[in-house]
Amino acid sequence: MVKNGDALRSLEIAVLRQEKSNLSNNMRIVEAMYKEAVLLGAFPLKDRLSGLEVDIRIARAVNSVSKTP
């Protein structure tokens, strides 16, 4: 259990700032994740519009909330 979340968060940010991005490594990760999603049956979508109604209702609810504090 993390007792000092702020210290951990600042450490993570410092490490991320020091790391250099590696495009080829990132592409390999994305391709591996896509292959796993295909194997699990998540892609390709059977019905591309499935769940669209739910997304629209959520967007309407979020957009209708007043932004004043």
C-alpha positions in Angstrom: 0.0 0.0 0.0 1.3 3.4 -0.9 1.4 5.8 2.0 2.7 8.9 0.3 1.0 9.1 -3.0 2.4 12.6 -3.8 6.0 11.4 -3.5 5.2 8.4 -5.7 3.6 10.6 -8.3 6.5 13.0 -8.4 8.9 10.1 -8.8 6.9 8.7 -11.7 6.9 12.1 -13.4 10.7 12.4 -12.9 11.3 9.0 -14.4 9.1 9.7 -17.3 10.9 12.9 -18.1 14.2 11.1 -18.1 13.1 8.3 -20.4 13.4 8.9 -24.2 10.6 7.7 -26.4 11.4 4.8 -28.7 9.1 4.8 -31.7 10.0 1.3 -32.8 9.5 -0.1 -29.4 6.1 1.7 -29.0 5.0 0.3 -32.4 5.9 -3.2 -31.3 3.8 -2.8 -28.2 0.8 -1.4 -30.1 1.0 -4.3 -32.6 1.2 -6.8 -29.8 -1.8 -5.3 -28.1 -3.8 -5.3 -31.3 -2.9 -9.0 -32.0 -4.0 -9.9 -28.4 -7.3 -8.0 -28.9 -7.9 -9.9 -32.1 -7.2 -13.2 -30.4 -9.6 -12.3 -27.6 -12.3 -11.5 -30.1 -12.4 -7.8 -29.4 -11.4 -6.8 -32.9 -12.6 -6.5 -35.5 -16.0 -5.3 -34.2 -18.9 -7.3 -35.5 -21.2 -4.3 -35.4 -19.4 -1.0 -35.6 -22.4 0.9 -34.2 -23.0 -1.3 -31.2 -22.9 0.8 -28.0 -23.3 4.1 -29.9 -26.6 4.9 -28.3 -25.1 4.5 -24.8 -22.1 6.8 -25.8 -24.5 9.4 -27.1 -26.6 9.4 -23.9 -23.5 9.7 -21.8 -22.2 12.6 -23.9 -25.5 14.4 -23.6 -25.5 14.0 -19.8 -21.9 15.2 -19.5 -22.5 18.1 -21.8 -25.7 19.2 -20.0 -23.9 19.6 -16.6 -23.2 23.2 -15.8 -19.5 24.1 -15.8 -19.7 26.7 -13.1 -18.2 25.8 -9.7 
